């Protein structure tokens, strides 16, 4: 008897385009969210967009509260929870980059209230995914949470964000290329459940971004449009899978280990991009597609070497040979790879 079942949570509305920040209220009203909104933001996006967002809600008869988070931490999540309870919050809005969006997402999940994602930068696929990432000491925890009910991505704001944030978002998507291969490998060797739909969507999204990398340019709003839609697709793939597997494989394990070994050296997206060059080589060897991955990253001015990540050769090799210890997730790294193999892969691909 067939007894399989699943529950897929997806955003009900995705609003992308020029000036759509002012349509956030419209998106909220379509969701029938009521009560007092709490806007969770960080200093830079607050200066850029919070006053404008507050004004649109006030004009619509809402009484929005605003809280500013300085850093991503579990203490910050607790602070938002306390503020939300004191403000008698009906729903939360994450305004900014990954930090306020992840914190608002996790707080909304804990409170059991609605959450709306309003990114001002396209730095990673957390803007739409059902997971939040928070540092804790020398490690980083990925925590399950409901995805946003709506995503409102103003490409004018995103195009004017620091270029390195956009290239990090691109690199995060490009790294899906090897994440899916790891997932397929785990399915073959460890009988890990694999979703053809989620895998195909994630892989197609990475392929499209690789093919369009030459057209992604600094300050070009059309580029912000392409990147945001790719990030949304990646987040949807994770929601379909009920797992981060479509977008997180060995390259993410290496990045998480780099966070421990060389804290704050580089952006998450840039780290997974460089790591994906190496993991693609491990999957396919000298004749594989690692050059496509590397060239796509180079085409958008994203790092392609350890030095460009501001980590030493020794730190990168240490992260690669110990990344399998991060979590119980089978990847091309298996139960660990020898340093000689890591040196060969990183050297042949030009990462070292």
C-alpha positions in Angstrom: 0.0 0.0 0.0 1.3 3.5 -0.9 1.4 5.6 2.2 3.9 8.3 1.3 2.9 11.9 2.0 4.5 15.3 2.1 3.6 18.9 3.1 5.2 21.5 0.9 5.2 25.1 2.2 5.9 27.7 -0.5 5.5 31.5 -0.6 2.0 32.5 -1.7 3.2 35.6 -3.4 6.5 36.7 -4.9 6.7 40.3 -6.0 9.8 41.3 -8.0 10.6 44.4 -9.9 11.3 48.1 -9.9 9.9 50.1 -7.0 7.9 47.1 -5.6 8.8 48.0 -2.0 5.8 50.2 -2.0 3.6 47.2 -2.8 4.5 45.4 0.4 1.3 46.5 2.0 -0.7 45.1 -1.0 1.1 41.8 -0.6 0.3 41.7 3.1 -3.4 42.6 2.5 -3.7 39.8 0.0 -2.5 37.4 2.7 -5.1 38.6 5.1 -2.5 39.3 7.7 -3.7 41.5 10.5 -2.4 42.9 13.7 0.6 45.1 14.2 3.6 44.5 11.9 7.1 44.3 13.4 9.8 45.3 10.9 13.1 43.5 11.7 16.0 45.2 10.0 19.7 46.1 10.4 21.4 49.5 10.4 22.1 49.9 6.6 18.8 48.7 5.2 17.0 50.7 8.0 18.7 53.9 6.6 17.9 52.9 3.0 14.3 51.7 3.2 12.8 51.4 6.6 11.3 54.9 6.8 9.7 54.4 3.3 8.3 51.0 4.3 6.9 52.3 7.6 5.2 55.2 5.8 3.4 52.9 3.4 2.1 50.9 6.3 1.0 53.9 8.2 -0.8 55.3 5.2 -2.7 52.0 5.0 -3.8 52.2 8.6 -1.2 49.9 10.2 0.9 50.9 13.2 4.3 49.3 12.4 7.0 48.7 15.0 10.6 48.6 14.1 13.5 46.8 15.7 17.2 46.9 14.6 19.5 43.9 14.9 23.2 44.4 15.0 24.4 40.9 14.5 23.1 37.4 13.6 22.9 35.3 16.8 20.4 33.3 18.9 20.5 36.2 21.4 19.2 38.5 18.6 16.4 36.1 17.9 15.4 36.1 21.6 15.5 39.9 21.5 13.2 40.0 18.5 10.8 37.6 20.3 10.7 39.8 23.3 10.1 42.9 21.2 7.3 41.1 19.3 5.5 40.0 22.4 5.8 43.5 23.9 4.4 45.1 20.7 1.6 42.6 20.4 2.9 41.7 17.0 0.5 40.1 14.4 3.2 39.4 11.8 6.9 40.0 11.1 8.7 41.6 8.1 12.4 40.9 7.5 13.9 44.0 5.8 17.5 43.8 4.6 20.0 41.1 3.8 20.5 37.6 5.2 20.9 38.7 8.8 17.5 40.4 9.6 15.6 38.0 7.2 16.9 34.9 8.9 16.3 36.3 12.4 12.8 37.5 11.6 12.0 34.1 9.9 13.1 32.2 13.0 11.3 34.5 15.4 8.1 34.3 13.4 8.3 30.5 13.3 8.7 30.4 17.1 5.7 32.8 17.6 3.6 31.0 15.1 2.8 34.2 13.1 3.2 35.2 9.5 6.5 36.3 8.0 7.2 38.4 4.9 10.7 38.7 3.4 11.7 42.0 1.9 15.3 41.7 0.7 17.4 44.8 0.0 20.3 42.6 -1.2 20.5 39.3 -3.2 23.3 37.8 -1.2 22.0 34.2 -0.7 18.9 32.0 -1.1 17.8 32.5 2.5 15.4 35.3 1.3 12.9 32.6 0.4 14.0 29.3 1.9 12.6 27.5 4.9 15.9 27.7 6.9 17.6 30.3 9.0 21.4 30.4 9.5 22.9 31.8 12.7 26.4 31.7 14.0 27.0 30.1 17.4 30.5 30.4 18.7 32.9 29.0 16.1 30.2 27.2 14.2 27.1 28.1 12.2 23.7 26.5 12.8 21.1 26.0 10.0 17.7 25.9 11.6 14.4 24.8 10.0 11.6 27.4 9.9 8.6 28.1 7.8 9.4 29.9 4.5 8.0 33.4 4.1 4.4 33.8 3.1 5.4 36.5 0.6 8.7 37.8 -0.9 8.9 41.4 -2.0 12.1 42.1 -3.8 12.7 45.6 -5.1 15.3 45.3 -7.9 16.0 49.0 -7.7 17.2 48.7 -4.1 19.0 45.4 -4.8 20.8 46.8 -7.9 22.2 49.6 -5.7 23.4 47.3 -3.0 27.1 46.5 -2.7 28.2 44.5 -5.8 29.9 41.9 -3.7 26.6 41.0 -2.1 25.1 40.3 -5.5 28.1 38.3 -6.7 27.8 36.3 -3.5 24.2 35.5 -4.3 25.1 34.4 -7.8 27.9 32.2 -6.4 25.5 30.6 -3.9 23.2 29.6 -6.8 26.1 28.4 -9.0 27.1 26.1 -6.1 23.8 24.3 -6.5 25.4 22.6 -9.5 27.6 20.4 -7.2 25.1 20.3 -4.3 22.7 18.3 -6.5 25.4 15.9 -7.6 26.2 15.3 -3.9 22.5 14.6 -3.3 22.3 12.2 -6.2 25.5 10.5 -5.0 24.0 10.1 -1.5 20.9 8.6 -3.0 22.9 6.0 -4.9 25.3 5.0 -2.2 23.3 5.7 1.0 19.7 5.4 -0.1 19.1 9.0 0.9 15.7 10.1 -0.4 16.0 12.1 -3.6 13.4 14.4 -5.2 13.6 14.5 -9.0 11.5 17.6 -9.1 13.6 19.5 -6.5 16.9 18.3 -8.0 15.9 19.3 -11.5 14.7 22.7 -10.5 17.9 23.4 -8.5 20.2 22.2 -11.2 18.3 24.1 -13.9 18.6 27.3 -11.9 22.3 26.9 -11.5 22.7 26.1 -15.2 20.7 29.2 -16.2 22.9 31.4 -14.1 26.1 29.9 -15.4 24.8 30.5 -19.0 23.8 34.1 -18.2 26.8 35.0 -16.1 28.3 37.2 -18.8 25.1 39.4 -18.7 25.2 40.0 -15.0 26.7 43.4 -14.5 27.3 45.8 -11.7 24.5 48.4 -11.1 22.3 46.9 -13.8 18.8 46.4 -12.6 18.1 43.6 -15.1 20.9 41.7 -13.4 19.2 42.1 -10.0 16.1 40.7 -11.6 17.9 37.6 -12.9 19.6 36.9 -9.6 16.5 37.4 -7.4 14.5 35.0 -9.6 17.2 32.4 -9.4 17.4 32.8 -5.6 13.6 32.3 -5.4 13.8 29.1 -7.6 16.5 27.8 -5.3 14.4 28.4 -2.2 11.4 26.8 -3.8 13.5 23.7 -4.6 14.4 23.4 -0.9 10.8 23.7 0.1 9.8 21.0 -2.4 12.5 18.7 -1.0 11.7 19.6 2.6 15.5 19.8 3.0 18.4 22.0 2.1 19.9 19.2 0.0 19.1 20.8 -3.4 21.4 23.8 -2.5 23.8 22.4 0.1 26.4 19.8 -0.4 30.1 19.4 0.2 30.8 23.0 -0.9 28.6 24.2 2.0 30.4 21.9 4.4 33.7 23.4 3.4 32.3 26.9 3.8 31.0 26.1 7.3 34.4 24.8 8.2 36.0 27.9 6.8 33.7 29.9 9.1 35.4 28.1 12.0 38.9 28.2 10.8 39.0 31.7 9.3 36.0 33.6 10.8 34.6 36.5 8.7 37.2 36.1 6.0 34.7 36.1 3.2 31.0 36.1 2.4 29.2 32.7 2.5 28.2 32.8 -1.2 31.8 33.5 -2.2 33.1 30.6 0.0 30.7 28.0 -1.4 31.4 29.2 -5.0 35.2 28.6 -4.6 34.5 25.3 -2.8 32.2 24.2 -5.7 35.1 24.5 -8.1 37.0 21.9 -6.1 34.0 19.6 -5.4 33.1 19.6 -9.1 36.7 18.4 -9.8 36.2 15.7 -7.2 33.0 14.6 -8.9 34.2 14.6 -12.5 38.0 14.9 -12.6 40.1 16.8 -15.0 37.6 16.6 -17.8 34.6 17.7 -15.8 32.7 20.9 -15.7 34.8 22.7 -13.0 36.0 25.1 -15.6 32.5 26.2 -16.4 31.9 26.8 -12.7 35.1 28.7 -12.3 34.6 30.8 -15.5 31.0 31.6 -14.5 32.3 32.9 -11.1 35.1 34.9 -12.7 32.6 36.3 -15.2 30.6 38.0 -12.4 33.8 39.1 -10.5 33.3 36.5 -7.8 36.4 34.9 -6.1 37.8 31.8 -7.7 40.8 31.2 -5.4 41.5 30.8 -1.8 43.6 34.0 -1.8 40.7 36.0 -3.1 38.7 34.6 -0.1 41.4 36.0 2.1 42.2 32.5 3.4 45.6 30.8 3.3 46.3 27.6 1.3 46.7 25.8 4.6 43.3 27.0 5.9 41.5 26.0 2.7 43.1 22.6 2.7 42.2 22.1 6.4 38.6 23.0 5.7 38.4 20.6 2.8 39.9 17.7 4.6 37.8 18.1 7.8 34.5 19.4 6.3 32.9 15.9 6.5 33.0 16.3 10.3 30.5 19.2 10.2 27.3 17.2 9.9 26.0 13.7 9.1 25.4 14.5 5.4 27.0 12.2 2.8 28.8 14.0 0.0 31.6 13.5 -2.4 33.9 14.1 0.6 32.7 10.7 2.0 34.2 10.0 5.4 37.0 12.5 4.6 39.6 12.9 1.8 43.3 12.7 2.1 45.3 15.9 2.0 47.1 14.8 -1.2 43.7 14.5 -2.9 42.6 17.9 -1.7 45.9 19.5 -2.8 45.5 17.9 -6.3 42.0 19.1 -6.7 42.7 22.6 -5.4 45.9 23.0 -7.4 44.6 21.5 -10.7 41.6 23.9 -10.6 43.7 27.0 -9.7 42.0 27.5 -6.3 45.5 27.2 -4.7 
